Amino acid sequence: MVRGKIEIKRIENESSRVVTFSKRRSGLLKKAFELSVLCDAEVALIIFSPKGRLYQFSTSSLIDETIDRYQRHYLTINNNIVKENKAQQPEKENEIGALHNKFNLLEESKRRLLGESLDSCSIYDLKKLESQLEQSLCRIRARKNALFCEKIAELKEQERKLKVENAELTKMFEEEMLPLQLSLVPTVFDL
């Protein structure tokens, strides 16, 4: 028989909660024992009941030995992490410094391109800046001309379509007006 899944949440009925705690605690202690025997693992399990009662299981003679081993292992791992972070810190500081310098250079370059902070520039720097501005201006003019050409081509295409449409409408108008004009012309018999 298959049991349905239960929703994992606090059991509101106190007597059911105590019974469930007792059964699951026994099952957990049994699984810890089986794990230690089958896999030759060092297992320590500590459980405090809702009333504060202690239940424990350990494969070693004293649970304190397992806890001490855990703490030594935990400290070793934390020390290794701290050492790695300290080893990486100078690299990060160097990278931060390099990025800060690059940012300052870009800011200075931007100010010069805007015509600010030119007092400290030499003639060579000013000629170089002038050359950069001329190149930028050439690229800007080329882009502007390309946009103008695209717009002109687009407008010419629009003009061509409008002329075709106008010719079609004129033709339709003439075809519809011709019979009307003929009906308005007096004939010899009408006179």
Backbone as ProteinMPNN parsed JSONL, in Angstrom:
{"seq_chain_A": "MVRGKIEIKRIENESSRVVTFSKRRSGLLKKAFELSVLCDAEVALIIFSPKGRLYQFSTSSLIDETIDRYQRHYLTINNNIVKENKAQQPEKENEIGALHNKFNLLEESKRRLLGESLDSCSIYDLKKLESQLEQSLCRIRARKNALFCEKIAELKEQERKLKVENAELTKMFEEEMLPLQLSLVPTVFDL", "coords_chain_A": {"N_chain_A": [[0.843, -1.173, 0.0], [0.569, 2.192, -0.848], [1.535, 5.17, 0.654], [0.144, 8.446, 0.711], [1.622, 11.636, -0.178], [2.631, 13.84, 2.409], [1.941, 17.127, 3.568], [4.537, 19.22, 4.423], [4.517, 20.793, 7.253], [3.977, 22.53, 10.341], [2.552, 20.49, 12.821], [-0.564, 20.877, 14.128], [-2.141, 19.676, 16.158], [-1.373, 18.748, 19.373], [-0.929, 16.195, 20.609], [-0.685, 14.526, 18.382], [1.56, 15.695, 17.288], [3.539, 15.085, 19.215], [3.599, 12.289, 19.062], [4.38, 11.963, 16.367], [6.908, 13.185, 16.495], [8.261, 11.405, 18.204], [8.21, 8.982, 16.689], [9.522, 9.754, 14.293], [11.975, 10.615, 15.31], [12.994, 8.21, 16.293], [13.214, 6.828, 13.864], [15.093, 8.452, 12.557], [17.341, 8.174, 14.219], [17.779, 5.464, 13.829], [18.404, 5.435, 11.061], [20.774, 6.935, 11.111], [22.418, 5.193, 12.562], [22.454, 2.986, 10.786], [23.704, 4.159, 8.556], [26.244, 4.654, 9.622], [27.165, 2.05, 10.106], [26.905, 0.656, 7.604], [28.418, 2.25, 5.838], [30.715, 2.804, 7.135], [31.027, 5.301, 8.346], [31.702, 8.255, 10.25], [29.39, 9.363, 12.428], [27.406, 11.801, 13.978], [24.651, 12.729, 15.848], [22.43, 15.074, 17.021], [19.603, 15.872, 18.835], [17.12, 18.006, 19.992], [14.23, 17.971, 21.848], [10.912, 19.473, 21.638], [10.343, 20.107, 24.264], [12.811, 20.449, 25.309], [14.408, 18.303, 25.854], [17.289, 16.226, 25.47], [18.48, 14.228, 22.819], [20.779, 11.959, 21.552], [23.196, 10.584, 19.257], [26.133, 8.836, 18.488], [28.879, 7.59, 16.635], [31.434, 7.405, 17.534], [33.043, 6.918, 20.749], [32.579, 9.105, 22.388], [30.51, 11.861, 21.868], [31.588, 14.357, 21.892], [34.123, 14.17, 20.757], [33.583, 13.9, 18.015], [32.316, 16.339, 17.571], [34.431, 18.095, 18.149], [36.156, 17.374, 16.067], [34.605, 18.208, 13.886], [34.566, 20.989, 14.373], [37.314, 21.613, 14.092], [37.649, 21.001, 11.385], [35.842, 22.805, 10.238], [37.01, 25.246, 10.995], [39.414, 25.045, 9.592], [38.531, 25.103, 6.934], [37.344, 27.67, 6.896], [39.622, 29.235, 7.439], [41.126, 28.713, 5.138], [39.495, 29.912, 3.225], [39.64, 32.574, 4.053], [42.382, 33.002, 3.643], [42.513, 32.695, 0.847], [40.94, 34.851, 0.072], [42.506, 36.955, 1.034], [44.74, 36.606, -0.558], [43.703, 37.185, -3.036], [43.009, 39.786, -2.72], [45.096, 41.84, -3.126], [45.292, 41.662, -5.952], [42.719, 42.437, -6.701], [42.74, 45.021, -5.696], [44.733, 46.146, -7.295], [43.483, 45.943, -9.794], [41.285, 47.577, -9.345], [42.575, 50.002, -8.93], [43.749, 50.358, -11.466], [41.465, 50.578, -13.066], [40.399, 52.885, -11.959], [42.361, 54.77, -12.637], [42.114, 54.637, -15.441], [39.53, 55.609, -15.718], [39.881, 58.241, -14.783], [41.612, 59.221, -16.79], [39.939, 59.076, -19.025], [37.959, 60.879, -18.267], [39.46, 63.253, -18.192], [40.207, 63.403, -20.883], [37.694, 63.729, -22.033], [36.964, 66.24, -20.967], [38.892, 67.847, -22.214], [38.185, 67.495, -24.899], [35.834, 68.859, -24.857], [36.753, 71.378, -24.659], [37.631, 72.278, -22.235], [39.921, 72.622, -19.469], [42.334, 73.176, -20.838], [44.602, 74.583, -20.248], [46.818, 73.254, -19.217], [47.84, 71.926, -21.365], [50.296, 71.094, -23.819], [51.773, 72.422, -26.872], [52.025, 70.325, -28.668], [50.129, 68.523, -27.571], [47.824, 70.035, -27.977], [47.758, 70.186, -30.811], [47.429, 67.512, -31.374], [44.933, 67.078, -30.194], [43.411, 68.812, -31.777], [43.634, 67.49, -34.219], [42.289, 65.109, -33.597], [39.731, 66.159, -33.165], [39.157, 67.151, -35.739], [39.125, 64.766, -37.211], [36.972, 63.525, -35.963], [34.969, 65.339, -36.623], [34.939, 65.023, -39.409], [33.996, 62.368, -39.576], [31.482, 62.755, -38.449], [30.306, 64.542, -40.286], [30.317, 62.891, -42.557], [28.547, 60.88, -41.76], [26.243, 62.426, -41.412], [25.84, 63.319, -44.073], [25.375, 60.836, -45.276], [22.963, 60.15, -44.046], [21.359, 62.218, -45.032], [21.427, 61.571, -47.784], [20.129, 59.087, -47.732], [17.609, 59.914, -46.852], [16.86, 61.619, -48.949], [16.74, 59.779, -51.071], [14.662, 58.222, -50.141], [12.568, 60.097, -50.123], [12.449, 60.654, -52.884], [11.594, 58.198, -53.863], [9.108, 58.129, -52.67], [7.967, 60.311, -53.989], [7.942, 59.314, -56.623], [6.092, 57.199, -56.324], [3.817, 58.688, -55.667], [3.467, 60.148, -58.031], [2.853, 58.082, -59.815], [0.465, 57.195, -58.672], [-1.034, 59.543, -58.947], [-1.15, 59.732, -61.742], [-2.687, 57.456, -62.302], [-5.075, 58.134, -61.01], [-5.789, 60.417, -62.484], [-6.195, 59.273, -64.976], [-8.363, 57.6, -64.389], [-10.235, 59.537, -63.73], [-10.497, 60.933, -66.148], [-11.542, 58.901, -67.749], [-14.014, 58.542, -66.569], [-15.172, 61.055, -66.876], [-15.334, 61.523, -69.615], [-17.607, 60.172, -70.845], [-19.565, 61.717, -69.629], [-19.089, 64.266, -70.596], [-19.613, 63.894, -73.251], [-22.299, 63.487, -73.18], [-23.212, 65.964, -72.553], [-22.645, 67.595, -74.718], [-24.254, 69.384, -77.264], [-26.263, 67.979, -79.744], [-26.875, 67.857, -83.338], [-29.461, 67.284, -83.844], [-30.74, 68.171, -81.629], [-31.007, 70.893, -81.9]], "CA_chain_A": [[0.0, 0.0, 0.0], [1.366, 3.399, -0.973], [0.995, 6.313, 1.394], [0.176, 9.709, -0.019], [2.576, 12.616, 0.335], [2.074, 14.748, 3.406], [2.439, 18.495, 3.477], [5.48, 19.471, 5.506], [4.211, 21.998, 8.017], [3.84, 22.24, 11.773], [1.346, 19.752, 13.187], [-1.258, 21.712, 15.116], [-2.603, 18.841, 17.266], [-0.186, 18.499, 20.203], [-0.686, 14.763, 20.819], [-0.173, 14.009, 17.103], [2.917, 16.221, 17.132], [4.429, 14.32, 20.101], [3.717, 10.942, 18.497], [5.181, 12.087, 15.146], [8.283, 13.453, 16.91], [8.826, 10.166, 18.742], [8.421, 8.032, 15.592], [10.542, 10.248, 13.356], [13.252, 10.604, 16.028], [13.47, 6.813, 16.287], [13.62, 6.528, 12.496], [16.306, 9.202, 12.265], [18.435, 7.52, 14.953], [18.021, 4.192, 13.153], [19.092, 5.731, 9.806], [22.138, 7.345, 11.446], [23.14, 3.968, 12.916], [22.648, 2.211, 9.561], [24.707, 4.865, 7.758], [27.569, 4.445, 10.22], [27.558, 0.644, 9.959], [27.023, 0.294, 6.195], [29.416, 3.04, 5.113], [31.847, 3.036, 8.033], [31.123, 6.757, 8.469], [31.599, 8.794, 11.601], [28.127, 10.086, 12.453], [26.962, 12.35, 15.253], [23.313, 13.281, 15.688], [21.951, 15.726, 18.241], [18.218, 16.297, 18.684], [16.468, 18.567, 21.165], [12.779, 17.907, 21.717], [10.283, 20.768, 21.928], [10.384, 20.342, 25.713], [14.195, 20.706, 25.683], [15.102, 17.066, 26.178], [18.364, 15.931, 24.531], [18.66, 12.881, 22.275], [22.003, 11.996, 20.765], [23.777, 9.345, 18.771], [27.468, 9.04, 17.955], [29.573, 6.34, 16.36], [32.608, 7.35, 18.406], [32.627, 6.695, 22.134], [32.061, 10.371, 22.904], [30.048, 12.775, 20.822], [32.468, 15.532, 21.932], [35.221, 13.96, 19.812], [33.061, 14.2, 16.684], [32.08, 17.785, 17.516], [35.753, 18.727, 18.043], [36.634, 17.14, 14.708], [33.826, 19.101, 13.025], [35.024, 22.37, 14.573], [38.634, 21.746, 13.476], [37.429, 21.002, 9.949], [35.171, 24.062, 9.912], [38.005, 26.316, 11.119], [40.362, 24.879, 8.482], [37.869, 25.597, 5.722], [37.222, 29.129, 7.009], [40.96, 29.823, 7.306], [41.494, 28.639, 3.72], [38.714, 30.932, 2.509], [40.218, 33.872, 4.417], [43.678, 33.101, 2.962], [42.246, 32.928, -0.576], [40.461, 36.233, -0.076], [43.641, 37.853, 1.225], [45.609, 36.465, -1.724], [43.051, 37.836, -4.166], [42.788, 41.205, -2.428], [45.994, 42.746, -3.868], [44.919, 41.646, -7.361], [41.524, 43.257, -6.834], [43.134, 46.416, -5.471], [45.44, 46.577, -8.51], [42.486, 46.096, -10.848], [40.497, 48.767, -9.009], [43.447, 51.149, -9.193], [43.885, 50.522, -12.917], [40.191, 51.088, -13.574], [40.275, 54.27, -11.484], [43.251, 55.569, -13.499], [41.511, 54.692, -16.771], [38.381, 56.505, -15.603], [40.398, 59.615, -14.698], [42.114, 59.597, -18.117], [38.786, 59.297, -19.9], [37.331, 62.135, -17.842], [40.34, 64.334, -18.635], [40.08, 63.456, -22.334], [36.369, 64.301, -22.315], [37.019, 67.679, -20.676], [39.683, 68.499, -23.266], [37.398, 67.514, -26.132], [34.813, 69.886, -24.684], [37.42, 72.676, -24.624], [37.937, 72.635, -20.856], [41.221, 72.161, -18.943], [43.344, 73.257, -21.895], [45.75, 75.351, -19.751], [47.979, 72.39, -18.96], [48.218, 71.239, -22.607], [51.415, 71.621, -24.613], [51.416, 72.648, -28.275], [51.875, 68.987, -29.248], [48.836, 68.006, -27.118], [46.764, 70.801, -28.635], [47.7, 69.761, -32.208], [46.862, 66.162, -31.364], [43.52, 67.261, -29.888], [42.823, 69.405, -32.973], [43.561, 66.424, -35.21], [41.203, 64.227, -33.177], [38.464, 66.848, -33.408], [38.934, 67.193, -37.184], [38.727, 63.416, -37.628], [35.605, 63.316, -35.471], [34.096, 66.183, -37.425], [34.814, 64.362, -40.729], [33.099, 61.213, -39.426], [30.137, 63.269, -38.2], [29.798, 65.055, -41.569], [30.065, 61.744, -43.442], [27.312, 60.23, -41.284], [25.153, 63.353, -41.709], [25.61, 63.248, -45.512], [24.76, 59.534, -45.574], [21.56, 60.234, -43.639], [20.683, 63.073, -46.006], [21.262, 60.803, -49.028], [19.08, 58.089, -47.493], [16.329, 60.617, -46.784], [16.553, 62.086, -50.311], [16.325, 58.602, -51.839], [13.346, 57.839, -49.627], [11.604, 61.085, -50.621], [12.308, 60.462, -54.336], [10.765, 57.009, -54.038], [7.764, 58.548, -52.304], [7.516, 61.171, -55.09], [7.644, 58.437, -57.759], [4.835, 56.502, -56.039], [2.727, 59.666, -55.741], [3.252, 60.459, -59.45], [2.14, 56.934, -60.405], [-0.894, 57.237, -58.14], [-1.677, 60.697, -59.574], [-1.439, 59.374, -63.136], [-3.8, 56.504, -62.284], [-6.296, 58.862, -60.66], [-6.11, 61.271, -63.626], [-6.731, 58.394, -66.011], [-9.711, 57.198, -63.959], [-11.091, 60.722, -63.814], [-10.766, 61.197, -67.561], [-12.417, 57.843, -68.258], [-15.361, 58.759, -66.04], [-15.667, 62.352, -67.332], [-15.549, 61.509, -71.059], [-19.025, 59.926, -71.168], [-20.356, 62.824, -69.125], [-18.898, 65.384, -71.518], [-20.303, 63.57, -74.493], [-23.738, 63.647, -72.974], [-23.494, 67.383, -72.42], [-22.443, 68.258, -76.006], [-25.535, 69.385, -78.016], [-26.223, 67.342, -81.069], [-27.538, 68.593, -84.419], [-30.888, 67.0, -83.768], [-31.323, 68.926, -80.526], [-31.148, 72.29, -82.258]], "C_chain_A": [[0.896, 1.246, 0.0], [0.694, 4.514, -0.178], [1.091, 7.558, 0.539], [1.212, 10.646, 0.597], [1.883, 13.494, 1.358], [2.689, 16.122, 3.204], [3.333, 18.743, 4.684], [5.164, 20.834, 6.106], [4.015, 21.573, 9.466], [2.507, 21.55, 12.029], [0.681, 20.502, 14.333], [-1.717, 20.906, 16.333], [-1.395, 18.393, 18.082], [0.095, 17.009, 20.379], [-0.148, 14.122, 19.537], [1.268, 14.457, 16.887], [3.901, 15.431, 17.978], [4.657, 12.921, 19.546], [4.603, 10.976, 17.251], [6.644, 12.336, 15.502], [8.957, 12.171, 17.381], [9.152, 9.174, 17.618], [9.554, 8.489, 14.668], [11.917, 10.305, 14.01], [13.836, 9.193, 16.013], [13.965, 6.434, 14.897], [14.922, 7.215, 12.133], [17.51, 8.579, 12.972], [18.798, 6.19, 14.29], [18.79, 4.416, 11.849], [20.54, 6.16, 10.06], [22.984, 6.124, 11.796], [23.444, 3.152, 11.66], [23.716, 2.847, 8.671], [26.104, 4.609, 8.31], [28.056, 3.012, 10.02], [27.825, 0.307, 8.491], [28.19, 0.993, 5.505], [30.658, 3.329, 5.941], [32.117, 4.541, 8.179], [31.041, 7.147, 9.928], [30.393, 9.721, 11.625], [27.861, 10.581, 13.867], [25.624, 13.029, 14.995], [22.868, 13.83, 17.03], [20.553, 16.223, 17.972], [17.744, 16.849, 20.019], [14.97, 18.529, 20.914], [12.192, 19.287, 21.985], [10.293, 21.111, 23.418], [11.809, 20.586, 26.204], [14.983, 19.467, 26.056], [16.1, 16.734, 25.074], [18.355, 14.46, 24.143], [19.892, 12.953, 21.394], [22.436, 10.597, 20.357], [25.152, 9.686, 18.217], [28.126, 7.691, 17.735], [30.849, 6.238, 17.178], [32.114, 7.224, 19.847], [32.047, 7.964, 22.744], [31.663, 11.278, 21.744], [30.932, 14.016, 20.754], [33.626, 15.393, 20.941], [34.783, 14.322, 18.385], [32.828, 15.698, 16.53], [33.406, 18.531, 17.396], [36.319, 18.564, 16.636], [35.924, 18.055, 13.722], [34.335, 20.539, 13.146], [36.401, 22.596, 13.953], [38.502, 21.836, 11.949], [36.817, 22.334, 9.493], [36.162, 25.227, 9.967], [39.016, 26.253, 9.972], [39.772, 25.436, 7.192], [37.767, 27.115, 5.757], [38.57, 29.813, 6.854], [41.419, 29.807, 5.85], [40.76, 29.698, 2.905], [39.292, 32.312, 2.788], [41.549, 34.064, 3.705], [43.484, 33.381, 1.476], [41.8, 34.36, -0.813], [41.607, 37.223, 0.088], [44.589, 37.794, 0.031], [45.018, 37.197, -2.927], [42.917, 39.334, -3.962], [43.77, 42.126, -3.141], [45.668, 42.799, -5.364], [43.704, 42.533, -7.603], [41.86, 44.73, -6.653], [43.874, 46.971, -6.688], [44.454, 46.834, -9.645], [41.643, 47.349, -10.608], [41.307, 50.027, -9.301], [43.581, 51.425, -10.686], [42.606, 51.087, -13.519], [39.978, 52.544, -13.16], [41.138, 55.196, -12.346], [42.658, 55.736, -14.899], [40.326, 55.647, -16.774], [38.837, 57.958, -15.575], [40.912, 60.098, -16.051], [40.965, 59.893, -19.088], [38.064, 60.599, -19.556], [38.15, 63.332, -18.334], [40.226, 64.512, -20.15], [38.748, 64.091, -22.731], [36.377, 65.816, -22.087], [37.8, 68.426, -21.766], [38.916, 68.57, -24.578], [36.288, 68.554, -26.071], [35.42, 71.284, -24.595], [37.73, 73.152, -23.218], [39.319, 72.095, -20.497], [42.308, 72.162, -20.017], [44.606, 73.983, -21.438], [46.998, 74.494, -19.599], [48.48, 71.691, -20.227], [49.412, 71.926, -23.272], [50.93, 71.828, -26.049], [51.185, 71.31, -28.972], [50.508, 68.412, -28.883], [47.688, 68.724, -27.819], [46.621, 70.408, -30.106], [47.06, 68.375, -32.315], [45.348, 66.238, -31.124], [42.779, 67.834, -31.103], [42.644, 68.351, -34.064], [42.415, 65.461, -34.886], [39.846, 64.86, -33.476], [38.14, 66.917, -34.896], [38.486, 65.837, -37.713], [37.291, 63.132, -37.194], [34.607, 64.102, -36.301], [33.883, 65.58, -38.824], [33.855, 63.177, -40.646], [31.66, 61.675, -39.212], [29.528, 63.776, -39.5], [29.468, 63.915, -42.526], [28.764, 61.055, -43.044], [26.098, 61.1, -41.611], [24.817, 63.295, -43.197], [24.947, 61.935, -45.911], [23.282, 59.558, -45.19], [20.761, 61.1, -44.598], [20.425, 62.307, -47.3], [20.163, 59.761, -48.877], [17.708, 58.748, -47.503], [15.897, 61.109, -48.169], [16.066, 60.923, -51.165], [14.922, 58.167, -51.421], [12.267, 58.791, -50.146], [11.39, 60.957, -52.128], [11.421, 59.256, -54.626], [9.308, 57.336, -53.721], [7.155, 59.414, -53.422], [7.119, 60.327, -56.296], [6.314, 57.72, -57.551], [3.646, 57.45, -56.147], [2.428, 60.042, -57.186], [2.481, 59.333, -60.129], [0.692, 56.953, -59.954], [-1.679, 58.388, -58.787], [-2.061, 60.381, -61.023], [-2.623, 58.421, -63.206], [-5.113, 57.224, -61.982], [-6.741, 59.775, -61.811], [-6.745, 60.444, -64.736], [-8.155, 57.956, -65.669], [-10.69, 58.354, -64.109], [-11.478, 61.001, -65.262], [-11.711, 60.165, -68.155], [-13.852, 58.051, -67.785], [-15.967, 60.059, -66.584], [-15.994, 62.359, -68.834], [-17.01, 61.21, -71.406], [-19.908, 61.084, -70.721], [-20.274, 64.018, -70.069], [-19.645, 65.131, -72.825], [-21.809, 63.756, -74.346], [-24.119, 65.116, -72.879], [-23.348, 68.136, -73.742], [-23.766, 68.221, -76.786], [-25.358, 68.742, -79.395], [-27.0, 68.191, -82.08], [-29.062, 68.406, -84.308], [-31.58, 67.793, -82.654], [-31.603, 70.363, -80.894], [-32.336, 72.538, -83.039]], "O_chain_A": [[1.859, 1.33, 0.762], [-0.503, 4.774, -0.301], [2.014, 7.704, -0.263], [1.624, 10.471, 1.743], [0.714, 13.85, 1.207], [3.817, 16.252, 2.728], [2.935, 18.504, 5.824], [5.497, 21.878, 5.546], [3.901, 20.384, 9.764], [1.468, 21.97, 11.521], [1.291, 20.731, 15.377], [-1.68, 21.426, 17.448], [-0.496, 17.738, 17.556], [1.253, 16.597, 20.306], [0.741, 13.273, 19.594], [2.093, 13.703, 16.371], [5.0, 15.131, 17.512], [5.782, 12.422, 19.557], [5.476, 10.124, 17.087], [7.534, 11.757, 14.878], [10.093, 11.886, 17.001], [10.237, 8.593, 17.596], [10.431, 7.703, 14.31], [12.925, 10.07, 13.343], [15.024, 9.007, 15.752], [15.009, 5.796, 14.759], [15.77, 6.621, 11.468], [18.585, 8.47, 12.382], [19.973, 5.832, 14.2], [19.727, 3.674, 11.554], [21.435, 5.787, 9.302], [24.138, 6.028, 11.376], [24.567, 2.678, 11.486], [24.543, 2.14, 8.095], [27.041, 4.372, 7.548], [29.245, 2.792, 9.787], [28.866, -0.268, 8.172], [28.874, 0.39, 4.678], [31.558, 4.033, 5.482], [33.262, 4.991, 8.142], [30.403, 6.473, 10.737], [30.369, 10.739, 10.933], [28.071, 9.853, 14.837], [25.478, 13.803, 14.049], [22.921, 13.139, 18.047], [20.325, 16.925, 16.986], [17.947, 16.224, 21.06], [14.497, 19.003, 19.881], [12.88, 20.169, 22.497], [10.255, 22.286, 23.785], [12.011, 20.894, 27.379], [16.115, 19.573, 26.527], [15.815, 16.928, 23.892], [18.243, 13.571, 24.987], [20.045, 13.876, 20.594], [22.108, 9.594, 20.992], [25.32, 10.709, 17.552], [27.962, 6.767, 18.531], [31.307, 5.139, 17.489], [30.929, 7.4, 20.13], [31.112, 7.893, 23.542], [32.401, 11.43, 20.77], [31.029, 14.659, 19.708], [34.06, 16.382, 20.351], [35.524, 14.97, 17.646], [33.111, 16.265, 15.474], [33.507, 19.492, 16.634], [36.891, 19.501, 16.078], [36.553, 18.614, 12.824], [34.514, 21.224, 12.14], [36.644, 23.644, 13.355], [39.167, 22.65, 11.308], [37.232, 22.907, 8.486], [36.156, 26.092, 9.092], [39.425, 27.287, 9.444], [40.443, 26.155, 6.451], [38.067, 27.78, 4.766], [38.663, 30.858, 6.21], [42.029, 30.767, 5.378], [41.336, 30.308, 2.004], [39.424, 33.129, 1.877], [41.833, 35.156, 3.213], [44.198, 34.202, 0.901], [42.223, 35.005, -1.772], [41.677, 38.218, -0.633], [45.175, 38.807, -0.351], [45.751, 37.761, -3.739], [42.73, 40.076, -4.926], [43.336, 43.122, -3.722], [45.757, 43.863, -5.977], [43.655, 43.285, -8.577], [41.334, 45.587, -7.364], [43.672, 48.123, -7.071], [44.575, 47.821, -10.37], [41.328, 48.087, -11.542], [40.787, 50.998, -9.851], [43.533, 52.575, -11.121], [42.653, 51.967, -14.378], [39.438, 53.339, -13.929], [40.697, 56.276, -12.738], [42.69, 56.824, -15.472], [40.139, 56.407, -17.724], [38.26, 58.809, -16.251], [40.683, 61.248, -16.427], [41.024, 60.843, -19.869], [37.616, 61.327, -20.442], [37.59, 64.308, -18.834], [40.156, 65.638, -20.643], [38.691, 64.897, -23.66], [35.863, 66.577, -22.907], [37.402, 69.514, -22.184], [38.981, 69.573, -25.289], [35.85, 69.069, -27.1], [34.692, 72.268, -24.469], [38.061, 74.322, -23.026], [39.824, 71.196, -21.169], [43.113, 71.233, -20.084], [45.595, 73.999, -22.171], [48.111, 74.966, -19.831], [49.451, 70.937, -20.165], [49.523, 73.151, -23.287], [49.81, 71.453, -26.393], [50.26, 71.174, -29.773], [49.802, 67.882, -29.74], [46.701, 68.1, -28.208], [45.503, 70.303, -30.609], [46.265, 68.104, -33.216], [44.578, 65.539, -31.782], [41.67, 67.407, -31.423], [41.623, 68.327, -34.75], [41.668, 65.048, -35.772], [38.933, 64.2, -33.971], [36.982, 66.761, -35.283], [37.588, 65.752, -38.55], [36.498, 62.574, -37.952], [33.535, 63.603, -36.642], [32.774, 65.624, -39.357], [33.008, 62.992, -41.521], [30.725, 61.064, -39.73], [28.37, 63.483, -39.797], [28.457, 63.964, -43.227], [27.967, 60.689, -43.907], [25.057, 60.595, -42.032], [23.642, 63.227, -43.559], [24.069, 61.912, -46.773], [22.441, 59.042, -45.927], [19.626, 60.771, -44.943], [19.33, 62.382, -47.856], [19.357, 59.57, -49.787], [16.76, 58.219, -48.083], [14.721, 61.029, -48.523], [15.09, 61.06, -51.901], [14.103, 57.789, -52.258], [11.191, 58.357, -50.557], [10.269, 61.131, -52.606], [10.591, 59.295, -55.534], [8.393, 56.884, -54.41], [5.979, 59.269, -53.757], [6.091, 60.581, -56.924], [5.5, 57.633, -58.471], [2.59, 57.071, -56.654], [1.266, 60.237, -57.543], [1.571, 59.584, -60.919], [-0.213, 56.75, -60.763], [-2.849, 58.226, -59.133], [-3.157, 60.719, -61.472], [-3.478, 58.563, -64.082], [-6.135, 56.96, -62.615], [-7.936, 59.891, -62.081], [-7.717, 60.87, -65.359], [-9.037, 57.939, -66.528], [-11.823, 58.174, -64.556], [-12.64, 61.271, -65.564], [-12.575, 60.499, -68.965], [-14.798, 57.767, -68.52], [-17.186, 60.138, -66.734], [-16.849, 63.129, -69.27], [-17.599, 61.942, -72.201], [-20.901, 61.393, -71.38], [-21.272, 64.698, -70.31], [-20.227, 66.041, -73.416], [-22.494, 64.14, -75.294], [-25.278, 65.459, -73.113], [-23.891, 69.234, -73.87], [-24.345, 67.148, -76.957], [-24.371, 68.986, -80.088], [-27.698, 69.132, -81.702], [-29.833, 69.301, -84.653], [-32.782, 68.056, -82.694], [-32.406, 71.004, -80.215], [-32.597, 73.679, -83.422]]}, "name": "protein", "num_of_chains": 1, "seq": "MVRGKIEIKRIENESSRVVTFSKRRSGLLKKAFELSVLCDAEVALIIFSPKGRLYQFSTSSLIDETIDRYQRHYLTINNNIVKENKAQQPEKENEIGALHNKFNLLEESKRRLLGESLDSCSIYDLKKLESQLEQSLCRIRARKNALFCEKIAELKEQERKLKVENAELTKMFEEEMLPLQLSLVPTVFDL"}
